[in-house]
Amino acid sequence: MNKILIIEDNIEIAEMERDFLEASDFAVTIETDGEKGLAELAKGGYSLVLLDIMLPGRDGFAICRDIRAKSEVPVLIVSARGEDIDKIRGLGLGADDYITKPFSPGELIARVKSHITRYERVLRQGAESGAAEASAASSQELVRGELRIERLSHRVFLGQKELALPNKEYELLTFLAEHPGIVFSKEQLFERVWGLDAIGDTATVMVHVNRIRSRIEPDPAHPIYIETVWGAGYRFRES
């Protein structure tokens, strides 16, 4: 049974989220304070965090930053603040998704299941790659100029420097690098990488592309790897 941590100071909303999740066979823990939430998460065993922004003391943005500094567990921000600037800020701090209140139970469960499935797949791939032979790992490399992606070990290198990419950034970069020269719209990328059709916010894709560029591009304002095709989407430049 997957464990979900809810960090939400409105106990009525937290209990409603818990009821939805428990009805779908998730185990749920509620914390109404960000610092207590961090302490609970540090105990381990959690598959996903639902995080509110407007928390007492340190807000959800600060808590999200702390989570991402120590863990790759998926973080879904759930907030009544639906402005684009809040979404962009939350995603920029490492959140995997942003859900605006009010939301339907079906949407919440669909997003939670999708993120957990992908997170578990990444963990399995990491475990499998740890036992794989070096020769097998080398056959799973993607090399694009100075950029090298080791798919079995889930590692990315720029020259000799290893880059630490969160799960969604790694998946998005790998997908684009696997299809050089092909233009994908934001909607297509959201569906391919996040696995959710019609309920996604394409600003998520834009934020993740910008974060990837900040890590791999010598000059993010003039990218040499991930190009913007205005009015169409993004393309990984062919070598």
C-alpha positions in Angstrom: 0.0 0.0 0.0 1.5 3.4 -1.1 1.8 6.0 1.7 0.8 9.6 1.0 1.8 12.5 3.2 -0.6 15.5 3.3 0.8 18.8 4.5 -2.3 21.0 4.8 -3.3 23.3 7.7 -7.1 23.2 6.8 -8.1 20.0 8.6 -11.4 19.8 6.7 -9.7 19.9 3.3 -6.9 17.5 4.5 -9.5 15.0 5.8 -11.4 15.3 2.5 -8.2 14.5 0.6 -7.5 11.6 2.9 -11.0 10.1 2.4 -10.6 10.3 -1.4 -7.2 8.6 -1.2 -8.1 6.0 1.3 -11.0 5.0 -0.8 -8.4 4.3 -3.5 -6.4 2.1 -1.2 -3.7 4.6 -0.2 -2.4 4.9 3.4 -2.5 8.6 4.4 -0.8 10.7 7.1 -1.8 14.3 7.7 0.4 17.1 9.1 -0.9 20.6 9.5 2.5 22.3 9.9 5.3 22.4 7.3 8.1 21.6 9.7 6.3 18.7 11.2 5.6 17.5 7.7 9.3 17.6 6.8 10.1 15.6 10.0 7.4 13.0 9.1 8.7 12.7 5.5 12.2 12.1 6.8 11.0 8.9 8.5 10.8 7.5 4.9 8.4 5.2 3.2 6.3 7.8 1.5 5.4 7.6 -2.2 4.1 11.2 -2.7 3.4 14.5 -0.9 0.4 16.7 -1.2 1.5 20.1 -0.2 -0.5 23.3 0.5 1.0 26.7 -0.1 -0.6 28.7 2.6 0.8 27.1 5.8 1.5 28.6 9.2 5.1 29.8 9.6 7.1 28.8 6.6 4.9 28.6 3.5 4.6 25.7 1.1 7.1 27.1 -1.3 9.8 27.0 1.3 8.8 23.5 2.4 8.8 22.3 -1.3 12.4 23.7 -1.6 13.5 21.7 1.5 11.8 18.5 0.3 13.4 18.7 -3.1 16.9 19.3 -1.6 16.7 16.0 0.2 14.3 13.8 -1.7 13.0 12.9 -5.2 9.6 11.9 -3.9 6.8 13.4 -6.1 5.4 16.7 -4.7 2.0 17.8 -5.8 1.0 21.3 -4.7 -2.7 21.6 -3.9 -3.7 25.3 -3.5 -6.6 27.7 -3.8 -4.1 30.1 -5.4 -4.5 29.5 -9.1 -2.4 32.4 -10.5 0.2 31.5 -13.1 2.9 33.1 -11.1 2.2 30.7 -8.2 2.2 27.7 -10.5 5.4 28.7 -12.2 7.1 29.4 -8.8 6.0 26.1 -7.3 7.1 24.1 -10.4 10.3 26.0 -10.5 11.1 25.0 -6.9 10.8 21.3 -7.9 7.1 20.4 -7.5 6.0 17.8 -10.0 2.5 19.1 -10.4 0.1 21.9 -9.3 -3.6 21.3 -8.6 -5.9 24.2 -8.0 -8.7 24.0 -5.5 -11.5 23.1 -5.9 -10.7 19.9 -7.7 -12.6 16.7 -8.5 -11.8 13.5 -6.6 -11.2 11.8 -10.0 -8.6 14.4 -11.0 -6.8 14.2 -7.7 -6.6 10.4 -7.8 -5.6 10.3 -11.5 -2.7 12.6 -10.9 -1.5 10.9 -7.7 -1.6 7.5 -9.4 0.3 8.8 -12.5 3.1 10.4 -10.5 3.5 7.4 -8.2 3.6 5.0 -11.1 6.4 7.0 -12.8 8.3 7.4 -9.5 8.2 3.7 -8.8 9.4 2.9 -12.4 12.3 5.2 -11.9 13.2 3.5 -8.6 13.0 0.1 -10.3 15.2 1.2 -13.1 17.7 2.5 -10.6 17.7 -0.8 -8.7 18.0 -2.8 -11.9 20.8 -0.6 -13.3 22.8 -1.0 -10.1 23.0 -4.7 -10.8 23.6 -4.4 -14.5 26.9 -5.0 -16.2 28.9 -2.0 -17.3 28.7 -3.2 -20.9 24.9 -3.3 -20.8 24.9 0.2 -19.3 27.1 1.6 -22.1 24.7 0.2 -24.7 21.9 2.3 -23.1 23.7 5.6 -23.5 22.4 8.6 -25.4 25.2 10.9 -26.5 24.3 14.3 -27.9 27.4 16.5 -28.2 28.7 17.1 -24.7 25.5 15.7 -23.2 25.4 12.0 -22.1 22.4 10.3 -20.7 22.8 6.9 -19.1 19.3 5.4 -19.2 20.0 2.3 -17.1 21.6 4.2 -14.3 19.3 7.3 -14.6 22.4 9.6 -14.8 23.1 12.7 -16.9 26.5 14.1 -17.6 27.6 17.3 -19.3 31.2 16.7 -20.3 32.7 15.2 -17.1 30.2 16.9 -14.8 27.3 14.8 -13.5 24.0 16.8 -13.3 21.4 16.1 -10.6 18.0 16.2 -12.4 14.7 15.5 -10.7 12.6 12.7 -12.2 10.4 14.8 -14.5 13.3 16.8 -15.8 15.2 13.6 -16.5 12.2 12.0 -18.3 11.5 15.1 -20.4 15.1 15.5 -21.4 15.5 11.8 -22.3 12.3 11.8 -24.3 13.4 14.8 -26.4 16.9 13.5 -26.8 15.5 10.2 -28.0 13.7 12.0 -30.8 16.1 14.6 -32.2 14.7 16.9 -34.9 11.1 16.2 -34.1 8.9 19.0 -32.9 6.5 18.2 -30.0 3.8 20.5 -28.7 3.5 21.3 -25.0 0.3 19.2 -24.9 2.1 16.2 -26.5 5.0 16.5 -24.1 2.7 16.7 -21.1 0.8 13.6 -22.2 4.0 11.6 -23.0 6.0 12.5 -19.8 3.2 13.2 -17.2 0.9 10.5 -18.7 -2.2 12.6 -18.2 -4.5 13.6 -21.1 -6.6 16.7 -21.1 -6.2 17.7 -17.5 -2.6 19.0 -17.6 -1.4 22.6 -17.4 1.1 23.1 -20.2 2.9 25.8 -18.1 4.3 22.7 -16.4 6.2 21.8 -19.6 7.5 25.3 -20.1 8.8 25.5 -16.6 10.5 22.1 -16.8 12.1 23.0 -20.2 13.5 26.2 -18.7 14.9 24.3 -15.7 16.6 21.8 -18.0 18.1 24.6 -20.1 19.5 26.2 -17.0 21.4 23.0 -16.3 22.6 21.9 -19.7 22.8 25.0 -21.9 26.0 27.1 -22.0 23.7 30.1 -22.6 20.1 29.3 -21.7 18.9 32.4 -23.6 20.4 30.9 -26.8 19.9 27.1 -26.4 21.9 24.7 -28.5 20.2 21.5 -27.3 16.4 22.2 -26.8 15.1 24.6 -29.3 11.8 26.5 -29.1 9.8 26.3 -32.4 7.5 29.3 -32.0 3.8 28.4 -32.3 4.6 24.7 -32.4 6.5 23.5 -29.4 10.0 22.2 -28.6 12.6 20.2 -30.6 15.9 18.6 -29.5 18.4 19.8 -32.1 19.9 17.1 -34.3 23.7 16.7 -34.0 
